[in-house]
Structure formats: C-alpha cells, structure tokens
C-alpha cells in the first residue's frame, strides 16, 4: 500500500465533481424546476424515496422540507403515514430502474397521487411514470471507457465511481429547490432553526 501524496487526488476529485455540476446547470430546464416547485407546494403531504446513497440524499432533502414546515415523510420509516391522492412522491434513482423505488412509484400512481422523478434516464421505467420529470445527469454507462488504455486516458472518471456524480449533483440541485421554497414561502434561517431538532 502506497499512500504517497493524496492531496492532489482529493482536489482533482473535487474539481471533477464541480465541473460536472457546472455543466449540468446549463442543461436543466427552467420549466422542470417550476413544475417541481408547484407540485411540492400543491401537495398535502410529500413522500421521498431513494435507495442507497440516493436515499441519503433524499433524507437530507426531507430534513430541509421539515425545517420549512412542510409535511414530509421518508418512505420506509415506521412513522410514515398512508399515501393518498392528495400527495406527491419524490422518487430518486439514477438508473430509473431501482426495484424498491419503482414499487413505491407504482403504489403512488395506483392511489392517484403524483410522482416527481429525479433520474439520469428519462426513458426508464421510473421516468415514464413521472408526472414531473427532472433529469439529473450522472455518469452513464456510455461514459465509462471499455479498455484499460481508454481508462488511463480519462483518469478523472476513476475518481467518481458508480453513482457519485448523480448523487452529488442531485444533492446540490435539491439545495437549490430548498432555496427557491424559502423564497416562495417567505421563510428565513431563523424560521428554519426554530424547527431544528433539539433532542440530539
């Protein structure tokens, strides 16, 4: 095991992620953002579902929505209530084919509610179920070089394995949604702090 100088690797990884996020900002459609904000504000309750690291991103978003005094629940928690036709499910899956997320989306649709899909693949099973579709581009299968030589020519891709770019980009996008909701709801940090957990 050779530790060497790891500072450069850390910094190059951060640069790679930031470059990806910047390129995504230019491609996101304003109408998708506006529709998502509208859908969240019109819902009686907001449910959030994601698996693995996407699920952690969803939980972080749920926390901020709670700080904004919105009724929000994470699918799978013991205190999560029934989903109704007045509710919305935010389904997060880079591939759009994650079984547990698809199952939740199907139930939401069957019960007459709305589904906000956040994915890299609009033509995926989850994308096709969306009432509101937000495309967050991560590293797709086509972006991964097949041969060793190609991978060596694109070394920075190795610094952001698997779903890293989707998850990080999704996290930053949802922070933007929080900022927009703060503006629309006329809530400030003081309001949010008043709802922050004290039993820690």
Backbone as CSV, one residue per row, in Angstrom:
resi,resn,N_x,N_y,N_z,CA_x,CA_y,CA_z,C_x,C_y,C_z
1,UNK,0.853,-1.192,0.000,0.000,0.000,0.000,0.887,1.239,0.000
2,UNK,0.638,2.096,-0.990,1.443,3.314,-1.126,0.550,4.531,-0.940
3,UNK,0.708,5.212,0.205,-0.133,6.375,0.483,0.248,7.551,-0.402
4,UNK,1.539,7.816,-0.521,2.010,8.899,-1.383,1.386,10.230,-1.011
5,UNK,1.281,11.112,-1.999,0.681,12.423,-1.806,-0.772,12.366,-2.275
6,UNK,-1.695,12.202,-1.338,-3.104,12.036,-1.682,-3.867,13.345,-1.824
7,UNK,-3.244,14.455,-1.436,-3.932,15.748,-1.518,-4.353,16.054,-2.954
8,UNK,-3.504,15.730,-3.920,-3.809,16.023,-5.314,-5.013,15.217,-5.790
9,UNK,-5.085,13.958,-5.366,-6.228,13.113,-5.743,-7.525,13.691,-5.192
10,UNK,-7.497,14.095,-3.934,-8.686,14.677,-3.305,-9.142,15.916,-4.071
11,UNK,-8.188,16.791,-4.397,-8.524,18.047,-5.088,-9.027,17.794,-6.498
12,UNK,-8.427,16.836,-7.204,-8.858,16.520,-8.564,-10.265,15.925,-8.568
13,UNK,-10.556,15.134,-7.554,-11.912,14.579,-7.427,-12.921,15.705,-7.233
14,UNK,-12.605,16.650,-6.360,-13.499,17.774,-6.102,-13.713,18.610,-7.366
15,UNK,-12.632,18.831,-8.115,-12.720,19.590,-9.366,-13.611,18.863,-10.367
16,UNK,-13.439,17.538,-10.460,-14.242,16.735,-11.381,-15.729,16.845,-11.068
17,UNK,-16.074,16.786,-9.789,-17.469,16.888,-9.375,-18.016,18.283,-9.666
18,UNK,-17.246,19.307,-9.339,-17.689,20.684,-9.581,-17.872,20.965,-11.067
19,UNK,-16.951,20.461,-11.885,-17.076,20.642,-13.336,-18.357,19.997,-13.857
20,UNK,-18.662,18.815,-13.316,-19.873,18.115,-13.746,-21.126,18.904,-13.356
21,UNK,-21.144,19.410,-12.127,-22.303,20.174,-11.662,-22.487,21.424,-12.517
22,UNK,-21.389,22.107,-12.831,-21.480,23.314,-13.663,-22.066,22.995,-15.038
23,UNK,-21.643,21.885,-15.611,-22.154,21.515,-16.938,-23.634,21.157,-16.870
24,UNK,-24.072,20.624,-15.741,-25.480,20.258,-15.570,-26.365,21.493,-15.440
25,UNK,-25.892,22.501,-14.731,-26.679,23.718,-14.506,-27.131,24.325,-15.831
26,UNK,-26.271,24.299,-16.809,-26.591,24.888,-18.111,-27.635,24.088,-18.882
27,UNK,-27.841,22.824,-18.491,-28.753,21.955,-19.249,-30.112,21.752,-18.594
28,UNK,-30.242,22.082,-17.313,-31.519,21.841,-16.640,-32.569,22.799,-17.195
29,UNK,-33.789,22.293,-17.366,-34.857,23.094,-17.969,-35.613,23.881,-16.889
30,UNK,-35.765,25.160,-17.126,-36.454,26.026,-16.164,-37.867,25.533,-15.878
31,UNK,-38.553,25.044,-16.917,-39.935,24.600,-16.730,-40.029,23.374,-15.817
32,UNK,-38.989,22.530,-15.813,-38.976,21.370,-14.918,-38.847,21.814,-13.462
33,UNK,-38.002,22.807,-13.241,-37.839,23.352,-11.886,-39.154,23.958,-11.409
34,UNK,-39.759,24.790,-12.253,-41.003,25.459,-11.879,-42.110,24.444,-11.589
35,UNK,-42.188,23.406,-12.406,-43.215,22.381,-12.202,-42.990,21.625,-10.899
36,UNK,-41.731,21.334,-10.579,-41.437,20.624,-9.336,-41.826,21.474,-8.126
37,UNK,-41.476,22.755,-8.134,-41.825,23.649,-7.033,-43.341,23.706,-6.856
38,UNK,-44.056,23.858,-7.958,-45.515,23.926,-7.936,-46.114,22.640,-7.372
39,UNK,-45.592,21.507,-7.828,-46.110,20.203,-7.386,-45.913,20.008,-5.889
40,UNK,-44.763,20.407,-5.377,-44.491,20.262,-3.940,-45.420,21.147,-3.113
41,UNK,-45.623,22.377,-3.567,-46.431,23.318,-2.791,-47.914,22.977,-2.832
42,UNK,-48.362,22.291,-3.881,-49.774,21.926,-4.004,-50.110,20.626,-3.275
43,UNK,-49.088,19.866,-2.893,-49.318,18.563,-2.252,-49.719,18.717,-0.788
44,UNK,-50.578,17.811,-0.327,-50.925,17.787,1.097,-49.762,17.218,1.901
45,UNK,-49.182,16.124,1.406,-48.014,15.525,2.046,-46.983,15.182,0.972
46,UNK,-45.721,15.240,1.358,-44.618,14.916,0.451,-43.912,13.671,0.983
47,UNK,-43.754,12.687,0.111,-43.044,11.456,0.454,-41.769,11.394,-0.388
48,UNK,-40.701,10.876,0.192,-39.430,10.797,-0.527,-38.904,9.375,-0.482
49,UNK,-38.484,8.879,-1.654,-37.978,7.508,-1.759,-36.726,7.463,-2.607
50,UNK,-35.697,6.825,-2.087,-34.473,6.559,-2.830,-33.771,5.407,-2.146
51,UNK,-32.922,4.705,-2.863,-32.192,3.570,-2.283,-30.710,3.925,-2.170
52,UNK,-30.053,3.365,-1.182,-28.614,3.584,-1.032,-28.269,5.048,-0.815
53,UNK,-27.232,5.511,-1.515,-26.794,6.906,-1.366,-27.846,7.890,-1.882
54,UNK,-28.614,7.484,-2.877,-29.708,8.341,-3.341,-30.738,8.534,-2.232
55,UNK,-30.934,7.491,-1.442,-31.840,7.582,-0.306,-31.336,8.548,0.747
56,UNK,-30.025,8.581,0.957,-29.435,9.516,1.920,-29.609,10.956,1.448
57,UNK,-29.448,11.170,0.145,-29.690,12.495,-0.430,-31.146,12.892,-0.197
58,UNK,-32.060,11.935,-0.408,-33.480,12.187,-0.177,-33.774,12.547,1.272
59,UNK,-33.131,11.869,2.209,-33.340,12.161,3.631,-32.846,13.559,3.983
60,UNK,-31.731,13.964,3.407,-31.209,15.311,3.651,-32.201,16.361,3.149
61,UNK,-32.807,16.092,1.982,-33.811,16.996,1.425,-35.056,17.027,2.310
62,UNK,-35.473,15.849,2.784,-36.644,15.758,3.661,-36.441,16.601,4.919
63,UNK,-35.246,16.596,5.445,-34.949,17.374,6.654,-35.173,18.857,6.413
64,UNK,-34.716,19.344,5.272,-34.895,20.762,4.953,-36.376,21.097,4.717
65,UNK,-37.120,20.195,4.092,-38.544,20.445,3.892,-39.264,20.513,5.238
66,UNK,-38.859,19.673,6.180,-39.421,19.723,7.531,-39.092,21.066,8.171
67,UNK,-37.871,21.549,7.970,-37.485,22.861,8.514,-38.355,23.974,7.937
68,UNK,-38.863,23.758,6.719,-39.727,24.745,6.072,-41.196,24.560,6.449
69,UNK,-41.447,23.650,7.389,-42.793,23.398,7.920,-43.717,22.725,6.906
70,UNK,-43.132,21.961,5.985,-43.931,21.167,5.057,-44.117,19.765,5.645
71,UNK,-45.217,19.131,5.312,-45.461,17.769,5.797,-44.700,16.805,4.900
72,UNK,-43.619,16.251,5.396,-42.750,15.408,4.584,-42.413,14.122,5.331
73,UNK,-42.331,13.036,4.569,-42.055,11.719,5.152,-41.094,10.958,4.252
74,UNK,-40.258,10.135,4.869,-39.345,9.268,4.134,-39.964,7.876,4.075
75,UNK,-40.125,7.352,2.883,-40.725,6.027,2.696,-39.880,4.969,3.414
76,UNK,-40.547,4.119,4.164,-39.863,3.035,4.871,-39.679,3.280,6.356
77,UNK,-39.841,4.545,6.785,-39.735,4.842,8.215,-41.017,4.386,8.921
78,UNK,-40.909,4.031,10.182,-42.048,3.461,10.915,-43.171,4.475,11.145
79,UNK,-42.873,5.759,11.101,-43.889,6.778,11.357,-44.479,7.362,10.074
80,UNK,-44.149,6.771,8.918,-44.657,7.278,7.643,-46.117,6.855,7.453
81,UNK,-47.025,7.826,7.219,-48.451,7.502,7.083,-48.812,6.991,5.692
82,UNK,-50.100,6.755,5.479,-50.593,6.275,4.187,-50.482,7.368,3.126
83,UNK,-50.242,6.943,1.904,-50.163,7.838,0.754,-51.560,7.991,0.160
84,UNK,-51.966,9.233,-0.169,-53.300,9.482,-0.716,-53.206,10.188,-2.064
85,UNK,-54.366,10.408,-2.660,-54.400,11.072,-3.966,-54.108,12.577,-3.884
86,UNK,-53.914,13.073,-2.674,-53.553,14.482,-2.488,-52.047,14.663,-2.283
87,UNK,-51.310,13.557,-2.362,-49.896,13.565,-2.003,-48.976,13.442,-3.217
88,UNK,-47.701,13.663,-2.987,-46.697,13.531,-4.039,-45.525,12.690,-3.526
89,UNK,-45.010,11.847,-4.398,-43.819,11.049,-4.098,-42.654,11.591,-4.910
90,UNK,-41.564,11.911,-4.242,-40.332,12.258,-4.929,-39.500,10.987,-5.008
91,UNK,-39.327,10.468,-6.212,-38.628,9.199,-6.440,-37.263,9.495,-7.052
92,UNK,-36.206,9.089,-6.358,-34.840,9.391,-6.795,-34.123,8.104,-7.190
93,UNK,-33.713,8.012,-8.440,-32.968,6.841,-8.930,-32.196,7.234,-10.183
94,UNK,-30.883,7.123,-10.119,-30.064,7.460,-11.274,-30.429,6.643,-12.495
95,UNK,-30.581,5.349,-12.314,-30.900,4.450,-13.425,-32.366,4.503,-13.813
96,UNK,-33.219,4.853,-12.849,-34.654,4.820,-13.089,-35.219,3.419,-13.091
97,UNK,-34.424,2.465,-12.636,-34.851,1.059,-12.643,-34.678,0.391,-11.276
98,UNK,-34.429,1.150,-10.228,-34.248,0.586,-8.893,-35.572,-0.012,-8.406
99,UNK,-35.573,-1.306,-8.108,-36.813,-2.028,-7.814,-37.642,-1.406,-6.697
100,UNK,-37.001,-1.082,-5.576,-37.753,-0.552,-4.434,-38.372,0.801,-4.760
101,UNK,-37.670,1.620,-5.533,-38.190,2.936,-5.911,-39.340,2.784,-6.902
102,UNK,-39.191,1.860,-7.841,-40.262,1.593,-8.805,-41.532,1.116,-8.117
103,UNK,-41.382,0.242,-7.125,-42.533,-0.275,-6.386,-43.286,0.859,-5.701
104,UNK,-42.553,1.759,-5.057,-43.185,2.896,-4.380,-43.893,3.805,-5.378
105,UNK,-43.255,4.035,-6.521,-43.860,4.892,-7.543,-45.146,4.280,-8.087
106,UNK,-45.144,2.981,-8.285,-46.349,2.301,-8.791,-47.508,2.433,-7.799
107,UNK,-47.214,2.266,-6.523,-48.250,2.400,-5.496,-48.786,3.831,-5.479
108,UNK,-47.886,4.798,-5.581,-48.302,6.204,-5.584,-49.244,6.493,-6.755
109,UNK,-48.913,5.957,-7.923,-49.755,6.165,-9.099,-51.108,5.455,-8.951
110,UNK,-51.074,4.228,-8.411,-52.308,3.464,-8.216,-53.258,4.169,-7.259
111,UNK,-52.690,4.888,-6.297,-53.511,5.590,-5.306,-53.893,6.992,-5.750
112,UNK,-53.544,7.339,-6.972,-53.992,8.607,-7.544,-53.145,9.815,-7.230
113,UNK,-51.991,9.601,-6.621,-51.104,10.712,-6.300,-50.154,11.034,-7.447
114,UNK,-49.262,11.976,-7.210,-48.315,12.382,-8.236,-46.921,11.872,-7.914
115,UNK,-46.121,11.701,-8.975,-44.741,11.244,-8.825,-43.803,12.269,-9.464
116,UNK,-42.875,12.760,-8.662,-41.776,13.585,-9.176,-40.573,12.667,-9.307
117,UNK,-40.122,12.461,-10.519,-38.989,11.561,-10.763,-37.712,12.367,-10.983
118,UNK,-36.663,11.986,-10.254,-35.332,12.563,-10.465,-34.436,11.420,-10.915
119,UNK,-33.971,11.475,-12.156,-33.209,10.374,-12.750,-32.288,10.878,-13.851
120,UNK,-31.355,10.031,-14.263,-30.499,10.347,-15.413,-31.100,9.845,-16.719
121,UNK,-32.111,8.971,-16.605,-32.672,8.313,-17.776,-34.167,8.582,-17.914
122,UNK,-34.559,9.591,-18.690,-35.978,9.925,-18.838,-36.815,8.819,-19.461
123,UNK,-36.199,7.936,-20.246,-36.946,6.852,-20.890,-36.987,5.583,-20.035
124,UNK,-36.494,5.654,-18.819,-36.511,4.495,-17.913,-37.933,4.230,-17.426
125,UNK,-38.126,3.110,-16.741,-39.442,2.763,-16.191,-39.940,3.851,-15.248
126,UNK,-39.060,4.363,-14.397,-39.433,5.417,-13.453,-39.721,6.724,-14.185
127,UNK,-38.917,7.022,-15.183,-39.131,8.236,-15.967,-40.482,8.260,-16.638
128,UNK,-40.921,7.104,-17.114,-42.202,7.010,-17.821,-43.396,7.170,-16.883
129,UNK,-43.186,6.967,-15.577,-44.274,7.106,-14.607,-44.402,8.526,-14.079
130,UNK,-43.490,9.391,-14.438,-43.397,10.715,-13.821,-44.522,11.649,-14.246
131,UNK,-45.078,12.355,-13.260,-45.944,13.498,-13.540,-45.075,14.736,-13.713
132,UNK,-43.938,14.725,-13.049,-42.947,15.782,-13.160,-41.588,15.109,-13.253
133,UNK,-40.851,15.373,-14.323,-39.574,14.700,-14.565,-38.432,15.697,-14.526
134,UNK,-37.454,15.422,-13.676,-36.247,16.244,-13.606,-35.061,15.348,-13.970
135,UNK,-34.343,15.733,-15.001,-33.195,14.943,-15.445,-31.929,15.486,-14.790
136,UNK,-31.314,14.655,-13.958,-30.034,14.987,-13.330,-29.005,14.030,-13.894
137,UNK,-28.130,14.534,-14.711,-27.160,13.675,-15.386,-26.019,13.258,-14.459
138,UNK,-25.832,11.966,-14.364,-24.668,11.424,-13.689,-23.764,10.825,-14.744
139,UNK,-22.848,9.977,-14.343,-22.017,9.267,-15.308,-22.796,8.076,-15.812
140,UNK,-23.067,8.038,-17.089,-23.822,6.929,-17.661,-22.880,5.810,-18.065
141,UNK,-23.459,4.652,-18.423,-22.650,3.504,-18.847,-21.796,3.839,-20.060
142,UNK,-22.310,4.701,-20.928,-21.572,5.074,-22.132,-20.343,5.919,-21.827
143,UNK,-20.335,6.529,-20.637,-19.207,7.382,-20.261,-18.025,6.591,-19.723
144,UNK,-18.225,5.324,-19.441,-17.164,4.504,-18.846,-16.363,3.824,-19.952
145,UNK,-15.104,4.196,-20.133,-14.290,3.580,-21.187,-14.169,2.078,-21.003
146,UNK,-14.238,1.356,-22.107,-14.230,-0.105,-22.044,-12.833,-0.671,-21.824
147,UNK,-11.834,-0.076,-22.456,-10.492,-0.654,-22.391,-9.616,0.037,-21.347
148,UNK,-8.562,-0.677,-20.946,-7.622,-0.132,-19.968,-6.973,1.140,-20.494
149,UNK,-6.591,1.151,-21.753,-5.920,2.329,-22.336,-6.848,3.540,-22.312
150,UNK,-8.105,3.340,-22.680,-9.064,4.450,-22.657,-9.274,4.964,-21.245
151,UNK,-9.315,4.042,-20.284,-9.497,4.465,-18.896,-8.299,5.268,-18.415
152,UNK,-7.106,4.895,-18.854,-5.906,5.635,-18.466,-5.878,7.028,-19.084
153,UNK,-6.497,7.174,-20.251,-6.550,8.485,-20.902,-7.606,9.386,-20.256
154,UNK,-8.514,8.796,-19.475,-9.551,9.554,-18.775,-9.495,9.213,-17.282
155,UNK,-8.374,9.522,-16.610,-8.178,9.079,-15.226,-9.149,9.696,-14.230
156,UNK,-9.671,10.892,-14.493,-10.526,11.529,-13.507,-11.859,10.814,-13.340
157,UNK,-12.280,10.046,-14.346,-13.510,9.285,-14.204,-13.393,8.235,-13.104
158,UNK,-12.175,7.796,-12.846,-11.967,6.808,-11.796,-12.139,7.415,-10.405
159,UNK,-12.099,8.738,-10.322,-12.215,9.417,-9.033,-13.666,9.582,-8.594
160,UNK,-14.594,9.337,-9.500,-16.020,9.478,-9.178,-16.755,8.196,-9.563
161,UNK,-16.558,7.128,-8.788,-17.099,5.815,-9.165,-18.611,5.716,-9.026
162,UNK,-19.141,4.787,-9.792,-20.547,4.383,-9.699,-21.487,5.584,-9.795
163,UNK,-22.325,5.796,-8.792,-23.328,6.864,-8.883,-22.920,8.189,-8.286
164,UNK,-21.626,8.380,-8.022,-21.162,9.577,-7.329,-21.644,10.868,-7.970
165,UNK,-21.471,11.005,-9.286,-21.833,12.257,-9.946,-23.333,12.521,-9.887
166,UNK,-24.140,11.490,-10.042,-25.598,11.661,-9.939,-25.981,12.102,-8.539
167,UNK,-25.461,11.408,-7.540,-25.843,11.682,-6.157,-25.422,13.075,-5.721
168,UNK,-24.182,13.456,-6.046,-23.695,14.778,-5.648,-24.438,15.886,-6.393
169,UNK,-24.675,15.672,-7.672,-25.400,16.652,-8.477,-26.842,16.788,-7.992
170,UNK,-27.444,15.663,-7.649,-28.802,15.643,-7.138,-28.885,16.410,-5.812
171,UNK,-27.911,16.214,-4.960,-27.875,16.899,-3.667,-27.836,18.408,-3.859
172,UNK,-26.988,18.870,-4.759,-26.857,20.304,-4.988,-28.106,20.869,-5.653
173,UNK,-28.691,20.121,-6.585,-29.941,20.548,-7.208,-31.029,20.731,-6.154
174,UNK,-31.161,19.777,-5.245,-32.199,19.849,-4.223,-31.941,20.983,-3.238
175,UNK,-30.684,21.345,-3.017,-30.376,22.526,-2.199,-30.922,23.770,-2.887
176,UNK,-30.840,23.794,-4.222,-31.415,24.898,-4.974,-32.927,24.957,-4.824
177,UNK,-33.572,23.785,-4.820,-35.021,23.725,-4.618,-35.379,24.284,-3.245
178,UNK,-34.587,23.944,-2.232,-34.811,24.465,-0.879,-34.736,25.992,-0.886
179,UNK,-33.718,26.537,-1.543,-33.559,27.992,-1.601,-34.766,28.648,-2.258
180,UNK,-35.281,28.016,-3.316,-36.457,28.546,-4.004,-37.688,28.499,-3.103
181,UNK,-37.864,27.390,-2.401,-39.006,27.258,-1.496,-38.933,28.278,-0.359
182,UNK,-37.738,28.538,0.134,-37.570,29.565,1.174,-38.083,30.911,0.675
183,UNK,-37.764,31.214,-0.568,-38.173,32.482,-1.169,-39.687,32.546,-1.347
184,UNK,-40.261,31.488,-1.906,-41.702,31.449,-2.166,-42.502,31.481,-0.857
185,UNK,-42.045,30.721,0.132,-42.756,30.625,1.410,-42.405,31.758,2.364
186,UNK,-41.464,32.611,1.942,-41.004,33.737,2.761,-40.504,33.261,4.126
187,UNK,-39.657,32.224,4.072,-39.054,31.663,5.286,-37.569,31.973,5.286
188,UNK,-37.045,32.299,6.452,-35.628,32.562,6.585,-34.957,31.533,7.474
189,UNK,-33.671,31.699,7.683,-32.928,30.751,8.517,-33.467,30.717,9.941
190,UNK,-33.925,31.861,10.441,-34.477,31.917,11.794,-35.702,31.013,11.913
191,UNK,-36.566,31.047,10.898,-37.761,30.184,10.896,-37.363,28.713,10.883
192,UNK,-36.349,28.392,10.091,-35.922,27.005,9.964,-35.242,26.508,11.234
193,UNK,-34.457,27.364,11.846,-33.796,26.982,13.093,-34.799,26.662,14.188
194,UNK,-35.931,27.341,14.170,-36.962,27.109,15.194,-37.536,25.701,15.106
195,UNK,-37.413,25.063,13.941,-37.925,23.710,13.745,-36.818,22.649,13.757
196,UNK,-35.603,23.074,13.999,-34.476,22.128,14.012,-34.544,21.229,15.245
197,UNK,-34.115,19.991,15.091,-34.183,19.025,16.192,-33.415,19.509,17.412
198,UNK,-34.004,19.314,18.595,-33.322,19.659,19.846,-32.994,18.420,20.672
199,UNK,-33.649,17.298,20.375,-33.347,16.044,21.063,-32.278,15.299,20.270
200,UNK,-31.034,15.682,20.488,-29.927,15.107,19.716,-28.922,14.462,20.651
